Amino acid sequence: TQTGLGFSGVIVGLIRICTKIWIPADIRISTYLYFLMAFLMVLVSIFLYVCLLHPSQRVQSAIFQDQQKNHSLHALKQSKSKLVEKDAKKRIMLASSHERVAMLDENKREHPQYDSCSSVNGMAAPTPLGLVPLFCASWKCQIAVFLNYTVTLSLFPGVMSLMQWHANDDHWFAVIQIFIFNLLDTIGKKMTGYSCVLNAWSYSEYSLLIASVCRLCFIPLFMMCIRPQIFSWQMALFINAAMGITNGVVGTSGFCLGPLSPKVPEHEKGRVAQMLAVALTAGLVVGSSTAFAINYVMLHLL
């Protein structure tokens, strides 16, 4: 999923390059064409999703499987209840009259009723953790994902679009920089599919968090590519590429390692993934807001 998201960004960059090539003179018309193509791609995606994946059939299949599971659990409950009742009747029939009441009480203690909603195969359902204990079980990955996307959105694409080849720039540099970022981001996401990349974070339990904190250095580096312009455009390309690949590796590693934390119970892995999605969204919001502050500092204070 993460690689697919990154690859979609590469396609977006290619489309923007194509629209600028086709209409190089008028930036407004090329921008309208770019968003029109994006709208058409959304319509095509919806059409393919409905016609090829058949979501209604998938939902019906999932409901059917859930019903089958409930029926099997109910049948298991009934069969166990019948066995318990038969065993109790045999014991009562063999016992004398003054012992029957005591044996009934003992039978209830030895064979509690099986509830299909709270147990499976006679085992009690695990108790769900609260949000705070669940966050504490995976807080390093949660904060790493948050910081990763905060840094990225504070610079991409707003601050990045201010980069120029030279004083008389034709706006090509920003288009190429966005494409390079999306390409390297996709490569970084794909790299996490190799076990050696994820195992590299196992040397220290704080390694992923430290990497996300180190990405904060991209903020002053990007600013020094714009105002005051200390680095050349060649160095700006390298800094942007480094931010792209680290965004893919750190962000995707957080999503992979968070649910795999040894402190996270097996039945809570899905909720941890949901909390990581919330951390990602929070990072996007904070990063987008920080971009305004960075732009103001560069244009008015430096």
Stockholm file with secondary structure:
# STOCKHOLM 1.0

chainA/1-302         TQTGLGFSGVIVGLIRICTKIWIPADIRISTYLYFLMAFLMVLVSIFLYVCLLHPSQRVQSAIFQDQQKNHSLHALKQSKSKLVEKDAKKRIMLASSHERVAMLDENKREHPQYDSCSSVNGMAAPTPLGLVPLFCASWKCQIAVFLNYTVTLSLFPGVMSLMQWHANDDHWFAVIQIFIFNLLDTIGKKMTGYSCVLNAWSYSEYSLLIASVCRLCFIPLFMMCIRPQIFSWQMALFINAAMGITNGVVGTSGFCLGPLSPKVPEHEKGRVAQMLAVALTAGLVVGSSTAFAINYVMLHLL
#=GR chainA/1-302 SS CHHHHHHHHHHHHHHHHHHHHHSCSCHHHHHHHHHHHHHHHHHHHHHHHHHHSCHHHHHHHHHHHHHHHHHHHHHHHHHHHHHHHHHHHHHHHHSCGGGHHHHHHHHHHHSCCCCTTTEETTEECCCCCCHHHHHHHSHHHHHHHHHHHHHHHHHTTTTGGGCCSSTTCCSHHHHHHHHHHHHHHHHHHHHTTSHHHHHHGGGCTTHHHHHHHHGGGHHHHHHTTTTTCCSCHHHHHHHHHHHHHHHHHHHHHHHHHSTTCTTSCGGGHHHHHHHHHHHHHHHHHHHHHHHHHHHHIIIIIC
#=GC SS_cons         CHHHHHHHHHHHHHHHHHHHHHSCSCHHHHHHHHHHHHHHHHHHHHHHHHHHSCHHHHHHHHHHHHHHHHHHHHHHHHHHHHHHHHHHHHHHHHSCGGGHHHHHHHHHHHSCCCCTTTEETTEECCCCCCHHHHHHHSHHHHHHHHHHHHHHHHHTTTTGGGCCSSTTCCSHHHHHHHHHHHHHHHHHHHHTTSHHHHHHGGGCTTHHHHHHHHGGGHHHHHHTTTTTCCSCHHHHHHHHHHHHHHHHHHHHHHHHHSTTCTTSCGGGHHHHHHHHHHHHHHHHHHHHHHHHHHHHIIIIIC
//
